[in-house]
Amino acid sequence: MKFLPLILIAGLTGLSLPSTAAASPEKGLEIATELDKRDTGFKDSTSTMVMVLSDQHGQSTQRAIRNRTLEGSSEGDLSLVIFDSPGDVRGTAFLSHTKKAGSDDQWLFLPALKRVKRIASSNKAGPFMGSEFAYEDISSQEVEKYTYNYLRDEKVNGLDCFLVEYDPVDRKSGYSRQLVWIDKKEYRLQKIEFYDRKNSLLKTLSYADYNKFLGKYWRADTLSMENHQTGKKTQLQFSDWAFQTGMTEKDFQKNALKRIK
Amino acid sequence: MKPLSLSWPTAILLTCGPAVSGEVNLTISPQVSYFPSHAEGTIEYGKSVELKLDAYHDFDAYRAELELIARADADDKGRRLVEARQAYLRRSFSNFDLYIGQRQTFWGKAESRNVVDVINQSDAAANQGSEAKLGAPSLSLDGYFDFGDLQLWYISRFRERTFNDGNGHPSSGLNVTTSLYERSEGKEADDIAARFSTFSGDWDFAVSGFQGTAREPLITPTQDSSALNATYMLQETIGFEAQFTGDPTLLKWESLHGTQSGAGFDAAVAGLEYTLYGAFGQVWDLGLIAEGQYDTRPQAAAEHFYSAGLRLVLNDAKDTSFLALMSQDQKQEQSLIAFEASRRLNDWSSLELRSQFYDAKKSGLAFSGIADDDVISLTINMFF
């Protein structure tokens, strides 16, 4: 119940709620469902990612990460993240079974101890690897995780976009709401503004360098997150995309963590 | 110095063809230690370095894995070691993996102590708590089923625990010179073990069985009290593990029941971990840990031990974290305060601070012999 008054206040101060009568939760849900539908059927994917963290003084540091995703059938996607650098986290792996409702199941493999640890997933608002991305930003986006409100059309990156407000269902989310720009032609995320629990603009995420795979699945190679409250930035640079590699659920069970390289 | 240029996956790829992959990594960890309350004749400043070579090589359904440790210590001979923590060949089948060679595994759920973690001997002289272990020379099978995972182990011979020398810390001032075995085959005696683990919703469970030589010896003085004997007894046990992964409270249980030298015993650890996210208005995580230990074996420092601690994780780009843990027995006669901190320095190195302060209120207790062994140590890990 906590964020309802926040949104109300935001509306009163003219921060967020559109003044036109065109706003529509039904249309918002339709857009989010269509976006999800267009990305259905890719089966599995792998990619490598370089994460560049920059602080307010322009100093930067990098992490190298490998991603593996298996499209979920009844539940959400299964994902595996393997850290290659920096050296002290090399070989560490993070497994997540996304749930459409409720908490995700998550495990961490600690290579020095050969230990697979089940971890609580309630820290979704916490930073992922000290970056400006929260765990909830990098976890698989399921339609059921938000309620929606289509606000209006706007142009972003020269593209005609829907502007949809995403309100997280989970109270443990670090956000009161997200403003999401989705291009009308291909239903690709173009920009997201994240508002903190006090409804102040916290971060902006920009998507760039989209490529199409298997003739229909779009993936952005560059994701840039800027934290407006700290001045810190994190850029994710993806490469080496591969789809339908033949991975199965067995490759995403907790015992698979011990065998990962 | 760029770490990525110093790992050689591509080099191995080139020499071995396209159907295989592999990697070689090296970690060098120099360590300095200060022992503020050292007894006369024992080490005041410790200097050591540990080298770790990690390598693996995949070909067809096989993997060859090597994890080699070499540790040099300026003064404490007990810490000097060359050890293949892992040196195995694995063959993967559709629903199981078969391993042969030296291998490590981890069993358990708790944080302060893992009573069910019976496969690998502890490399106690590494002074890293229970984190450093020796490889088990073994034939083992990991099976994966819809209803859970099964491990079967045959361990062909016994590995003796490593100990600091009498001039090192922690030690009671005497060297452990002799190993005594209850089983007539001694060091050549083999062990068998099995474990089944599964999870359902927020609950994880495991049950395990072990028959063989106990990993933890009973330490007693030799007849002339000039040195120490380590006596390894026969143990037959059943272990239970459970974890409830709540939001944000974790509940942990592990227990070991059975016989040692024919006498029944029970050992257990029950724990609770509560994490406060976004502590102090920052992105910090503050974890509160409380665990109770119970052990009726003669090797145990006390029948009841209680631990409470705080873990602070800053979630910053340098992965800075702190851990403070206080443990004491039920009579409040012996205690241990531990403080640890770690932080990444750059892409290829990290810094670890460890300190431990022992206290015993009277003589004749397990901690009485190590009350002078307080330690503050600093380690730099360099990754290549």
Chai-1 contact restraints between the chains, C-beta under 6 A:
chainA,res_idxA,chainB,res_idxB,connection_type,confidence,min_distance_angstrom,max_distance_angstrom,comment,restraint_id
A,L53,B,A317,contact,1.0,0.0,6.0,A-B,restraint_1
A,T61,B,A317,contact,1.0,0.0,6.0,A-B,restraint_2
A,P86,B,D347,contact,1.0,0.0,6.0,A-B,restraint_3
A,G87,B,P3,contact,1.0,0.0,6.0,A-B,restraint_4
A,G87,B,W348,contact,1.0,0.0,6.0,A-B,restraint_5
A,G87,B,F383,contact,1.0,0.0,6.0,A-B,restraint_6
A,D88,B,R344,contact,1.0,0.0,6.0,A-B,restraint_7
A,D88,B,S350,contact,1.0,0.0,6.0,A-B,restraint_8
A,S103,B,D247,contact,1.0,0.0,6.0,A-B,restraint_9
A,L113,B,F106,contact,1.0,0.0,6.0,A-B,restraint_10
A,K114,B,Q104,contact,1.0,0.0,6.0,A-B,restraint_11
A,K114,B,T105,contact,1.0,0.0,6.0,A-B,restraint_12
A,K114,B,F106,contact,1.0,0.0,6.0,A-B,restraint_13
A,R115,B,F106,contact,1.0,0.0,6.0,A-B,restraint_14
A,R118,B,D204,contact,1.0,0.0,6.0,A-B,restraint_15
A,R118,B,T245,contact,1.0,0.0,6.0,A-B,restraint_16
A,A120,B,T245,contact,1.0,0.0,6.0,A-B,restraint_17
A,A120,B,P248,contact,1.0,0.0,6.0,A-B,restraint_18
A,S122,B,D247,contact,1.0,0.0,6.0,A-B,restraint_19
A,S122,B,P248,contact,1.0,0.0,6.0,A-B,restraint_20
A,N123,B,Y277,contact,1.0,0.0,6.0,A-B,restraint_21
A,G126,B,Y277,contact,1.0,0.0,6.0,A-B,restraint_22
A,G126,B,N315,contact,1.0,0.0,6.0,A-B,restraint_23
A,P127,B,V283,contact,1.0,0.0,6.0,A-B,restraint_24
A,P127,B,N315,contact,1.0,0.0,6.0,A-B,restraint_25
A,G130,B,N315,contact,1.0,0.0,6.0,A-B,restraint_26
A,G130,B,D316,contact,1.0,0.0,6.0,A-B,restraint_27
A,G130,B,A317,contact,1.0,0.0,6.0,A-B,restraint_28
A,N255,B,Y144,contact,1.0,0.0,6.0,A-B,restraint_29
A,N255,B,D149,contact,1.0,0.0,6.0,A-B,restraint_30
A,K261,B,Y56,contact,1.0,0.0,6.0,A-B,restraint_31
